[in-house]
Amino acid sequence: EEIDDDILDYPLISLNNDTTYLRDSNSWTLLNLWSLNCPSCIENLNGYKHEIESLGYRILEKEGIEILAINYSTDNMDILKNMAEKTNSTDIIYSAKGFNGCISIPYLGYYYLISPDKKVVFKDYQLGDYSELLKAKEEYEKKNK
C-alpha cells in the first residue's frame, strides 16, 4: 500500500512552529496518530518517556525508525507543548489538525510504519513490544534488497 500525495504533502507543525512533510523523510517513519482524549495514546507517549528514562533512548529510534507523534485533533500548541513536556516528547510531537481526513484512523490512536520509499509496511491500533512492527520492517527490507 502506497501513501498518497495528500498524506505526503500534509503540513506537520512542530512545537517550534516549523513545518515538515512526510514526503521529505528519507528514513523509516512511524506515524503515531494520537488524540488528546485517547488514554492508550497518552499511555504510549508515556512509554517513550520511560524508554528514555530507563534506557537513555527510544527503542524504535535505535532501530532506525523516526517517530512522528501526530496529533490530529487540535492545533492548540500550548496544550500540545504541555503534553509533550509531561511525556518527554517535545522532539517528536506534531500538530496536524484534520489529518484524519487524509488517512484512515479507525481508532482514536493508530500507527503506520512507512518505508523510506513511502510504502505502508505495518498498521495497527497498538504497538505492544514492537516485535510485530520490527518483523514487518525486517521482512520488507529482505524482500526489497
Contact map, one row per residue, 1 for C-alpha under 8 A:
1110000000000000000000000000000000000000000000000000000000000000000000000000000000000000000000000000000000000000000000111000000000000000000000000
1111000000000000000000000000000000000000000000000000000000000000000000000000000000000000000000000000000000000000000001110000000000000000000000000
1111101100000000000000000000000000000000000000000000000000000000000000000000000000000000000000000000000000000000000001110000000000000000000000000
0111111100000000000000000000000000000000000000000000000000000000000000000000000000000000000000000000000000000000000000000000000000000000000000000
0011111110000000000000000000000000000000000000000000000000000000000000000000000000000000000000000000000000000000000000000000000000000000000000000
0001111111000000000000000000000000000000000000000000000000000000000000000000000000000000000000000000010000000000000000000000000000000000000000000
0011111111000000000001000000000000000000000000000000000000000000000000000000000000000000000000000010011000000000000000000000000000000000000000000
0011111111000000000011100000000000000000000000000000000000000000000000000000000000000000000000000000000000000000000000000000000000000000000000000
0000111111100000000011100000000000000000000000000000000000000000000000000000000000000000000000000000000000000000000000000000000000000000000000000
0000011111110000000011000000000000000000000000000000000000000000000000000000000000000000000000010010000000000000000000000000000000000000000000000
0000000011111000001110000000000000000000000000000000000000000000000000000000000000000000000000010000000000000000000000000000000000000000000000000
0000000001111100001110000000000000000000000000000000000000000000000001000000000000000000000001110000000000000000000000000000000000000000000000000
0000000000111111111100000000000000000000000000000000000000000000000000000000000000000000000001110000000000000000000000000000000000000000000000000
0000000000011111111100000000000000000000000000000000000000000000000000000000000000000000000111100000000000000000000000000000000000000000000000000
0000000000001111110000000000000000000000000000000000000000000000000000000000100110000000011011100000000000000000000000000000000000000000000000000
0000000000001111110000000000000000000000000000000000000000000000000000000000000000000000000000000000000000000000000000000000000000000000000000000
0000000000001111111000000000000000000000000000000000000000000000000000000000000000000000000000000000000000000000000000000000000000000000000000000
0000000000001111111100000000000000000000000000000000000000000000000000000000000000000000000000000000000000000000000000000000000000000000000000000
0000000000111100111110000000000000000000000000000000000000000000000000000000000000000000000000000000000000000000000000000000000000000000000000000
0000000000111100011111010000000000000000000000000000000000000000000000000000000000000000000000000000000000000000000000000000000000000000000000000
0000000111110000001111111000000000000000000000000000000000000000000000000000000000000000000000000000000000000000000000000000000000000000000000000
0000001111000000000111111000000000000000000000000000000000000000000000000000000000000000000000000000000000000000000000000000000000000000000000000
0000000110000000000011111000000000000000000000000000000000000000000000000000000000000000000000000000000000000000000001000000000000000000000000000
0000000000000000000111111100000000000000000000000000000000000000000000000000000000000000000000000000000000000000000000000000000000000000000000000
0000000000000000000011111111100000000000000000000000000000000000000000000000000000000000000000000000000000000000000100000000000000000000000000000
0000000000000000000000011111000000000000000000000000000000000000000000000000000000000000000000000000000000000000000110000000000000000000000000000
0000000000000000000000001111100000000000000000000000000000000001110000000000000000000000000000000000000000000000001100000000000000000000000000000
0000000000000000000000001111110000000000000000000000000000000001110000000000000000000000000000000000000000000000111100000000000000000000000000000
0000000000000000000000001011111000000000000000000000000000000000111100000000000000000000000000000000000000000000111100000000000000000000000000000
0000000000000000000000000001111100000000000000000000000000000000111100000000000000000000000000000000000000000011110000000000000000000000000000000
0000000000000000000000000000111110000000000000000000000000000000001111000000000000000000000000000000000000000011110000000000000000000000000000000
0000000000000000000000000000011111000000000000000000000000000000001111000000000000000000000000000000000000001111000000000000000000000000000000000
0000000000000000000000000000001111100000000000000000000000000000000011110000000000000000000000000000000010001110000000000000000000000000000000000
0000000000000000000000000000000111110100110000000000000000000000000011110000000000000000000000000000000000011100000000000000000000000000000000000
0000000000000000000000000000000011111100100000000000000000000000000000111000000000000000000000000000000000011000000000000000000000000000000000000
0000000000000000000000000000000001111110110000000000000000000000000000101000000000000000000000000000000000000000000000000000000000000000000000000
0000000000000000000000000000000000111110000000000000000000000000000000000000000000000000000000000000000000010000000000000000000000000000000000000
0000000000000000000000000000000001111111110000000000000000000000000000000000000000000000000000000000000000011000000000000000000000000000000000000
0000000000000000000000000000000000011111111000000000000000000000000000000000000000000000000000000000000000000000000000000000000000000000000000000
0000000000000000000000000000000000000111111100000000000000000000000000000000000000000000000000000000000000001000000000000000000000000000000000000
0000000000000000000000000000000001110111111110000000000000000000000000000000000000000000000000000000000000011000000000000000000000000000000000000
0000000000000000000000000000000001010111111111000000000000000000000000000000000000000000000000000000000000000000000000000000000000000000000000000
0000000000000000000000000000000000000011111111100000000000000000000000000000000000000000000000000000000000000000000000000000000000000000000000000
0000000000000000000000000000000000000001111111110000000000000000000000000000000000000000000000000000000000000000000000000000000000000000000000000
0000000000000000000000000000000000000000111111111000000000000000000000000000000000000010100000000000000000000000000000000000000000000000000000000
0000000000000000000000000000000000000000011111111100000000000000000000000000000000000011000000000000000000000000000000000000000000000000000000000
0000000000000000000000000000000000000000001111111110000000000000000000000000000000000000000000000000000000000000000000000000000000000000000000000
0000000000000000000000000000000000000000000111111111000001000000000000000000000000000011100000000000000000000000000000000000000000000000000000000
0000000000000000000000000000000000000000000011111111100001000000000000000000000000000011100000000000000000000000000000000000000000000000000000000
0000000000000000000000000000000000000000000001111111110000000000000000000000000000000000000000000000000000000000000000000000000000000000000000000
0000000000000000000000000000000000000000000000111111111111100000000000000000000000000000000000000000000000000000000000000000000000000000000000000
0000000000000000000000000000000000000000000000011111111111000000000000000000000000000000000000000000000000000000000000000000000000000000000000000
0000000000000000000000000000000000000000000000001111111110000000000000000000000000000000000000000000000000000000000000000000000000000000000000000
0000000000000000000000000000000000000000000000000111111100000000000000000000000000000000000000000000000000000000000000000000000000000000000000000
0000000000000000000000000000000000000000000000000011111111000000000000000000000000000000000000000000000000000000000000000000000000000000000000000
0000000000000000000000000000000000000000000000000011111111000000000000000000000000000000000000000000000000000000000000000000000000000000000000000
0000000000000000000000000000000000000000000000000011101111101100000000000000000000000000000000000000000000000000000000000000000000000000000000000
0000000000000000000000000000000000000000000000011011001111111100000000000000000000000000000000000000000000000000000000000000000000000000000000000
0000000000000000000000000000000000000000000000000010000011111110000000000000000000000000000000000000000000000000000000000000000000000000000000000
0000000000000000000000000000000000000000000000000000000001111111111000000000000000000000000000000000000000000000000000000000000001000000000000000
0000000000000000000000000000000000000000000000000000000011111111111000000000000000000000000000000000000000000000000000000000000000000000000000000
0000000000000000000000000000000000000000000000000000000011111111100000000000000000000000000000000000000000000000000000000000000000000000000000000
0000000000000000000000000000000000000000000000000000000000111111100000000000000000000000000000000000000000000000000000000000000000000000000000000
0000000000000000000000000011000000000000000000000000000000011111110000000000000000000000000000000000000000000000000000000000000000000000000000000
0000000000000000000000000011110000000000000000000000000000011111111000000000000000000000000000000000000000000000000000000000000000000000000000000
0000000000000000000000000011110000000000000000000000000000011001111100000000000000000000000000000000000000000000000000000000000000000000000000000
0000000000000000000000000000111100000000000000000000000000011000111110000000000000000000000100000000000000000000000000000000000000000000000000000
0000000000000000000000000000111100000000000000000000000000000000011111000000000000000000000111000000000000000000000000000000000000000000000000000
0000000000000000000000000000001111000000000000000000000000000000001111100000000000000000000111000000000000000000000000000000000000000000000000000
0000000000010000000000000000001111000000000000000000000000000000000111110000000000000000000011110000000000000000000000000000000000000000000000000
0000000000000000000000000000000011110000000000000000000000000000000011111100000000000000000011111000000000000000000000000000000000000000000000000
0000000000000000000000000000000011100000000000000000000000000000000001111100000000000000000000111111000000000000000000000000000000000000000000000
0000000000000000000000000000000000110000000000000000000000000000000000111110000000000000000000011100000000000000000000000000000000000000000000000
0000000000000000000000000000000000000000000000000000000000000000000000111111000000000000000000111000000000000000000000000000000000000000000000000
0000000000000000000000000000000000000000000000000000000000000000000000001111100100000000000000111000000000000000000000000000000000000000000000000
0000000000000000000000000000000000000000000000000000000000000000000000000111111100000000000000000000000000000000000000000000000000000000000000000
0000000000000010000000000000000000000000000000000000000000000000000000000011111110000000000000100000000000000000000000000000000000000000000000000
0000000000000000000000000000000000000000000000000000000000000000000000000001111111000000000000000000000000000000000000000000000000000000000000000
0000000000000000000000000000000000000000000000000000000000000000000000000001111111100000000000000000000000000000000000000000000000000000000000000
0000000000000010000000000000000000000000000000000000000000000000000000000011111111110000000010100000000000000000000000000000000000000000000000000
0000000000000010000000000000000000000000000000000000000000000000000000000000111111111000010000000000000000000000000000000000000000000000000000000
0000000000000000000000000000000000000000000000000000000000000000000000000000011111111100000000000000000000000000000000000000000000000000000000000
0000000000000000000000000000000000000000000000000000000000000000000000000000001111111110000000000000000000000000000000000000000000000000000000000
0000000000000000000000000000000000000000000000000000000000000000000000000000000111111111110010000000000000000000000000000000000000000000000000000
0000000000000000000000000000000000000000000000000000000000000000000000000000000011111111110000000000000000000000000000000000000000000000000000000
0000000000000000000000000000000000000000000000000000000000000000000000000000000001111111100000000000000000000000000000000000000000000000000000000
0000000000000000000000000000000000000000000011011000000000000000000000000000000000111111100000000000000000000000000000000000000000000000000000000
0000000000000000000000000000000000000000000001011000000000000000000000000000000000011111110000000000000000000000000000000000000000000000000000000
0000000000000000000000000000000000000000000010011000000000000000000000000000000000011111111110000000000000000000000000000000000000000000000000000
0000000000000010000000000000000000000000000000000000000000000000000000000000000010011001111110000000000000000000000000000000000000000000000000000
0000000000000010000000000000000000000000000000000000000000000000000000000000000000000000111110000000000000000000000000000000000000000000000000000
0000000000000100000000000000000000000000000000000000000000000000001110000000000000000000111111000000000000000000000000000000000000000000000000000
0000000000000110000000000000000000000000000000000000000000000000000111100000000100010000111111100000000000000000000000000000000000000000000000000
0000000000011110000000000000000000000000000000000000000000000000000111100000000000000000000111110000000000000000000000000000000000000000000000000
0000000000011110000000000000000000000000000000000000000000000000000001110110100100000000000011111000000000000000000000000000000000000000000000000
0000000001111000000000000000000000000000000000000000000000000000000001111110000000000000000001111110000000000000000000000000000000000000000000000
0000000000000000000000000000000000000000000000000000000000000000000000111110000000000000000000111111000000000000000000000000000000000000000000000
0000000000000000000000000000000000000000000000000000000000000000000000011000000000000000000000011111110000000000000000000000000000000000000000000
0000001001000000000000000000000000000000000000000000000000000000000000010000000000000000000000011111111000000000000000000000000000000000000000000
0000000000000000000000000000000000000000000000000000000000000000000000010000000000000000000000001111111110000000000000000000000000000000000000000
0000000000000000000000000000000000000000000000000000000000000000000000000000000000000000000000000111111100000000000000000000000000000000000000000
0000011000000000000000000000000000000000000000000000000000000000000000000000000000000000000000000111111100000000000000000000000000000000000000000
0000001000000000000000000000000000000000000000000000000000000000000000000000000000000000000000000011111110000000000000000000000000000000000000000
0000000000000000000000000000000000000000000000000000000000000000000000000000000000000000000000000001111111000000000000000000000000000000000000000
0000000000000000000000000000000010000000000000000000000000000000000000000000000000000000000000000001001111111100000000000000000000000000000000000
0000000000000000000000000000000000000000000000000000000000000000000000000000000000000000000000000000000111110100000000000000000000000000000000000
0000000000000000000000000000000000000000000000000000000000000000000000000000000000000000000000000000000011111100000000000000100000000000000000000
0000000000000000000000000000000001101100100000000000000000000000000000000000000000000000000000000000000011111100000000000000000000000000000000000
0000000000000000000000000000000111100101100000000000000000000000000000000000000000000000000000000000000010111110000000000000100000000000000000000
0000000000000000000000000000000111000000000000000000000000000000000000000000000000000000000000000000000011111111000000000011110000000000000000000
0000000000000000000000000000011110000000000000000000000000000000000000000000000000000000000000000000000000001111100000000111111000000000000000000
0000000000000000000000000000011100000000000000000000000000000000000000000000000000000000000000000000000000000111110000011111000000000000000000000
0000000000000000000000000001111000000000000000000000000000000000000000000000000000000000000000000000000000000011111000011110000000001000000000000
0000000000000000000000000001111000000000000000000000000000000000000000000000000000000000000000000000000000000001111111111100000000000000000000000
0000000000000000000000000011100000000000000000000000000000000000000000000000000000000000000000000000000000000000111111111000000000000000100000000
0000000000000000000000001111100000000000000000000000000000000000000000000000000000000000000000000000000000000000011111100000000000000000000000000
0000000000000000000000000100000000000000000000000000000000000000000000000000000000000000000000000000000000000000011111100000000000000000000000000
0110000000000000000000100000000000000000000000000000000000000000000000000000000000000000000000000000000000000000011111110000000000000000000000000
1110000000000000000000000000000000000000000000000000000000000000000000000000000000000000000000000000000000000000011111111000000000000000000000000
1110000000000000000000000000000000000000000000000000000000000000000000000000000000000000000000000000000000000001111001111110000000000000000000000
1000000000000000000000000000000000000000000000000000000000000000000000000000000000000000000000000000000000000001111000111110000000000001100100000
0000000000000000000000000000000000000000000000000000000000000000000000000000000000000000000000000000000000000011110000011111000000001001100000000
0000000000000000000000000000000000000000000000000000000000000000000000000000000000000000000000000000000000000111100000011111100000000000000000000
0000000000000000000000000000000000000000000000000000000000000000000000000000000000000000000000000000000000000111000000000111111000000000000000000
0000000000000000000000000000000000000000000000000000000000000000000000000000000000000000000000000000000000101110000000000011111000000000000000000
0000000000000000000000000000000000000000000000000000000000000000000000000000000000000000000000000000000000000110000000000001111100000000000000000
0000000000000000000000000000000000000000000000000000000000000000000000000000000000000000000000000000000000000010000000000001111111011000000000000
0000000000000000000000000000000000000000000000000000000000000000000000000000000000000000000000000000000000000000000000000000011111100000000000000
0000000000000000000000000000000000000000000000000000000000000000000000000000000000000000000000000000000000000000000000000000001111110000000000000
0000000000000000000000000000000000000000000000000000000000010000000000000000000000000000000000000000000000000000000000000000001111111100000000000
0000000000000000000000000000000000000000000000000000000000000000000000000000000000000000000000000000000000000000000000000000000111111110000000000
0000000000000000000000000000000000000000000000000000000000000000000000000000000000000000000000000000000000000000000000000000001011111111000000000
0000000000000000000000000000000000000000000000000000000000000000000000000000000000000000000000000000000000000000100000000100001001111111100000000
0000000000000000000000000000000000000000000000000000000000000000000000000000000000000000000000000000000000000000000000000000000001111111110000000
0000000000000000000000000000000000000000000000000000000000000000000000000000000000000000000000000000000000000000000000000000000000111111111000000
0000000000000000000000000000000000000000000000000000000000000000000000000000000000000000000000000000000000000000000000001100000000011111111100000
0000000000000000000000000000000000000000000000000000000000000000000000000000000000000000000000000000000000000000001000001100000000001111111110000
0000000000000000000000000000000000000000000000000000000000000000000000000000000000000000000000000000000000000000000000000000000000000111111111000
0000000000000000000000000000000000000000000000000000000000000000000000000000000000000000000000000000000000000000000000000000000000000011111111100
0000000000000000000000000000000000000000000000000000000000000000000000000000000000000000000000000000000000000000000000001000000000000001111111110
0000000000000000000000000000000000000000000000000000000000000000000000000000000000000000000000000000000000000000000000000000000000000000111111111
0000000000000000000000000000000000000000000000000000000000000000000000000000000000000000000000000000000000000000000000000000000000000000011111111
0000000000000000000000000000000000000000000000000000000000000000000000000000000000000000000000000000000000000000000000000000000000000000001111111
0000000000000000000000000000000000000000000000000000000000000000000000000000000000000000000000000000000000000000000000000000000000000000000111111
0000000000000000000000000000000000000000000000000000000000000000000000000000000000000000000000000000000000000000000000000000000000000000000011111
